[in-house]
Amino acid sequence: MKKLFSTLVILLMSLVTILAQSTSDPVSLSVWDDPYIFFYAAVGFIFIVILLVLTVAIYMLKVINIMAKNAQMERAASEGTVYKPEPTLWEKI
Protein backbone atom coordinates (compact mmCIF):
# COMPACT_ATOMS: atom_id res chain seq x y z
CA MET A 1 0.00 0.00 0.00
CA LYS A 2 2.84 2.34 0.86
CA LYS A 3 4.62 1.56 -2.42
CA LEU A 4 1.44 2.14 -4.40
CA PHE A 5 0.83 5.50 -2.74
CA SER A 6 4.41 6.67 -3.21
CA THR A 7 4.37 5.53 -6.85
CA LEU A 8 1.18 7.50 -7.48
CA VAL A 9 2.62 10.61 -5.82
CA ILE A 10 5.84 10.41 -7.84
CA LEU A 11 3.84 9.86 -11.04
CA LEU A 12 1.62 12.86 -10.36
CA MET A 13 4.58 15.07 -9.52
CA SER A 14 6.32 14.09 -12.73
CA LEU A 15 3.20 14.91 -14.74
CA VAL A 16 2.95 18.32 -13.12
CA THR A 17 6.53 19.14 -14.02
CA ILE A 18 5.95 18.04 -17.60
CA LEU A 19 2.86 20.23 -17.91
CA ALA A 20 4.59 23.17 -16.27
CA GLN A 21 7.08 23.57 -19.12
CA SER A 22 6.92 26.99 -20.70
CA THR A 23 6.60 27.53 -24.40
CA SER A 24 9.48 28.76 -26.50
CA ASP A 25 7.41 31.75 -27.69
CA PRO A 26 7.93 34.53 -25.13
CA VAL A 27 5.06 36.65 -26.50
CA SER A 28 1.99 36.34 -24.33
CA LEU A 29 -1.29 36.14 -26.16
CA SER A 30 -4.16 38.33 -25.12
CA VAL A 31 -7.72 37.12 -24.84
CA TRP A 32 -8.57 39.46 -27.71
CA ASP A 33 -6.01 37.74 -29.97
CA ASP A 34 -7.90 34.46 -29.80
CA PRO A 35 -9.27 33.52 -33.23
CA TYR A 36 -12.48 32.17 -31.65
CA ILE A 37 -13.35 35.31 -29.65
CA PHE A 38 -16.40 36.06 -31.82
CA PHE A 39 -17.61 32.49 -31.45
CA TYR A 40 -17.26 32.69 -27.66
CA ALA A 41 -19.08 36.01 -27.63
CA ALA A 42 -21.91 34.64 -29.76
CA VAL A 43 -22.30 31.54 -27.59
CA GLY A 44 -22.29 33.68 -24.45
CA PHE A 45 -24.88 36.03 -25.91
CA ILE A 46 -27.12 33.11 -26.92
CA PHE A 47 -26.77 31.58 -23.44
CA ILE A 48 -27.80 34.86 -21.79
CA VAL A 49 -30.77 35.23 -24.14
CA ILE A 50 -31.90 31.67 -23.35
CA LEU A 51 -31.68 32.38 -19.62
CA LEU A 52 -33.73 35.56 -20.02
CA VAL A 53 -36.37 33.78 -22.13
CA LEU A 54 -36.68 31.01 -19.53
CA THR A 55 -37.03 33.60 -16.76
CA VAL A 56 -39.82 35.40 -18.64
CA ALA A 57 -41.55 32.08 -19.42
CA ILE A 58 -41.56 31.08 -15.74
CA TYR A 59 -42.88 34.51 -14.77
CA MET A 60 -45.64 34.29 -17.40
CA LEU A 61 -46.66 30.84 -16.10
CA LYS A 62 -47.05 32.32 -12.64
CA VAL A 63 -49.15 35.20 -14.00
CA ILE A 64 -51.37 32.82 -15.97
CA ASN A 65 -51.81 30.66 -12.88
CA ILE A 66 -52.89 33.69 -10.83
CA MET A 67 -55.33 34.77 -13.56
CA ALA A 68 -56.82 31.24 -13.71
CA LYS A 69 -57.22 31.19 -9.94
CA ASN A 70 -58.97 34.58 -10.00
CA ALA A 71 -61.31 33.34 -12.76
CA GLN A 72 -62.20 30.27 -10.66
CA MET A 73 -62.86 32.48 -7.63
CA GLU A 74 -65.15 34.77 -9.69
CA ARG A 75 -66.98 31.78 -11.17
CA ALA A 76 -67.53 30.33 -7.69
CA ALA A 77 -68.78 33.70 -6.42
CA SER A 78 -71.21 34.09 -9.34
CA GLU A 79 -72.55 30.57 -8.80
CA GLY A 80 -72.87 31.16 -5.09
CA THR A 81 -70.56 28.30 -4.08
CA VAL A 82 -67.53 28.35 -1.87
CA TYR A 83 -64.19 28.47 -3.69
CA LYS A 84 -62.02 25.51 -2.84
CA PRO A 85 -58.48 25.84 -4.23
CA GLU A 86 -56.78 22.82 -5.73
CA PRO A 87 -53.81 21.51 -3.75
CA THR A 88 -50.44 22.63 -5.05
CA LEU A 89 -47.69 20.28 -6.10
CA TRP A 90 -45.95 20.70 -2.73
CA GLU A 91 -49.16 19.93 -0.87
CA LYS A 92 -49.72 16.77 -2.94
CA ILE A 93 -46.30 15.48 -1.96
Sine and cosine of phi, psi and omega as CSV:
sin_phi,cos_phi,sin_psi,cos_psi,sin_omega,cos_omega
0.00,0.00,-0.65,0.76,-0.01,-1.00
-0.92,0.38,-0.63,0.78,0.02,-1.00
-0.91,0.41,-0.66,0.76,0.00,-1.00
-0.89,0.45,-0.71,0.71,0.01,-1.00
-0.89,0.45,-0.72,0.69,-0.01,-1.00
-0.92,0.40,-0.59,0.81,0.05,-1.00
-0.90,0.43,-0.67,0.74,0.03,-1.00
-0.90,0.43,-0.64,0.77,0.01,-1.00
-0.91,0.42,-0.70,0.71,0.01,-1.00
-0.90,0.44,-0.65,0.76,0.02,-1.00
-0.89,0.45,-0.70,0.71,0.02,-1.00
-0.91,0.42,-0.64,0.77,0.01,-1.00
-0.92,0.40,-0.60,0.80,0.02,-1.00
-0.94,0.35,-0.58,0.82,0.05,-1.00
-0.92,0.40,-0.62,0.79,0.00,-1.00
-0.91,0.42,-0.65,0.76,0.01,-1.00
-0.93,0.36,-0.53,0.85,0.04,-1.00
-0.93,0.37,-0.68,0.74,-0.02,-1.00
-0.96,0.28,-0.33,0.94,-0.05,-1.00
-1.00,0.08,0.05,1.00,0.01,-1.00
-0.91,0.41,0.68,-0.74,0.02,-1.00
-1.00,0.09,0.34,-0.94,0.01,-1.00
-0.99,0.14,0.30,-0.95,-0.02,-1.00
-0.98,0.18,-0.25,0.97,0.01,-1.00
-1.00,0.06,0.93,-0.37,-0.06,-1.00
-0.98,0.22,-0.15,0.99,-0.02,-1.00
-0.98,0.19,0.82,-0.57,0.03,-1.00
-1.00,0.08,0.67,-0.75,-0.01,-1.00
-1.00,-0.01,0.67,-0.75,0.06,-1.00
-1.00,0.09,0.29,-0.96,0.08,-1.00
-0.90,0.45,-0.57,0.82,-0.05,-1.00
-0.96,0.28,-0.24,0.97,0.04,-1.00
-1.00,0.06,-0.07,1.00,-0.02,-1.00
-0.93,0.37,0.75,-0.66,-0.03,-1.00
-0.93,0.36,-0.30,0.95,-0.02,-1.00
-0.99,-0.17,0.29,0.96,-0.09,-1.00
-0.88,0.47,-0.60,0.80,0.01,-1.00
-0.95,0.32,-0.56,0.83,0.07,-1.00
-0.91,0.42,-0.71,0.71,0.03,-1.00
-0.88,0.47,-0.66,0.75,0.01,-1.00
-0.91,0.42,-0.66,0.75,0.01,-1.00
-0.91,0.41,-0.69,0.72,0.02,-1.00
-0.90,0.43,-0.67,0.75,0.05,-1.00
-0.89,0.45,-0.67,0.74,0.03,-1.00
-0.89,0.45,-0.69,0.72,0.02,-1.00
-0.90,0.44,-0.64,0.77,0.03,-1.00
-0.89,0.47,-0.69,0.72,0.00,-1.00
-0.91,0.42,-0.66,0.76,0.02,-1.00
-0.90,0.44,-0.66,0.75,0.02,-1.00
-0.89,0.45,-0.68,0.74,0.04,-1.00
-0.88,0.48,-0.68,0.74,0.02,-1.00
-0.91,0.41,-0.65,0.76,0.03,-1.00
-0.90,0.43,-0.66,0.75,0.04,-1.00
-0.90,0.43,-0.63,0.77,0.03,-1.00
-0.89,0.46,-0.71,0.71,0.02,-1.00
-0.91,0.41,-0.63,0.78,0.01,-1.00
-0.90,0.44,-0.67,0.74,0.03,-1.00
-0.91,0.42,-0.66,0.75,0.02,-1.00
-0.89,0.45,-0.67,0.74,0.01,-1.00
-0.91,0.42,-0.59,0.81,0.07,-1.00
-0.89,0.46,-0.63,0.78,0.05,-1.00
-0.91,0.42,-0.67,0.74,0.00,-1.00
-0.90,0.43,-0.68,0.73,0.03,-1.00
-0.89,0.45,-0.62,0.78,0.04,-1.00
-0.90,0.44,-0.66,0.75,0.03,-1.00
-0.91,0.41,-0.66,0.75,0.02,-1.00
-0.90,0.43,-0.63,0.78,0.03,-1.00
-0.91,0.40,-0.64,0.77,0.02,-1.00
-0.91,0.42,-0.66,0.76,0.03,-1.00
-0.91,0.43,-0.62,0.79,0.04,-1.00
-0.91,0.42,-0.64,0.77,0.04,-1.00
-0.91,0.41,-0.63,0.77,0.02,-1.00
-0.91,0.42,-0.66,0.75,0.03,-1.00
-0.92,0.39,-0.63,0.78,0.03,-1.00
-0.90,0.44,-0.67,0.74,0.02,-1.00
-0.91,0.42,-0.62,0.78,0.01,-1.00
-0.93,0.37,-0.61,0.79,0.00,-1.00
-0.95,0.31,-0.49,0.87,0.04,-1.00
-0.99,0.11,-0.24,0.97,0.01,-1.00
0.99,0.12,0.32,0.95,0.03,-1.00
-0.97,-0.25,0.24,-0.97,0.01,-1.00
-1.00,0.08,0.73,-0.69,0.03,-1.00
-0.97,0.23,0.83,-0.56,0.05,-1.00
-0.89,-0.46,0.94,-0.34,-0.04,-1.00
-0.94,0.34,0.52,-0.86,0.06,-1.00
-0.96,0.27,0.55,-0.83,0.02,-1.00
-0.92,0.39,0.61,-0.80,0.01,-1.00
-0.97,0.23,0.10,-0.99,0.00,-1.00
-0.88,0.48,-0.64,0.77,-0.01,-1.00
-0.93,0.37,-0.56,0.83,0.03,-1.00
-0.95,0.30,-0.50,0.86,0.02,-1.00
-0.94,0.34,-0.53,0.85,-0.02,-1.00
-0.97,0.24,0.00,0.00,0.00,0.00
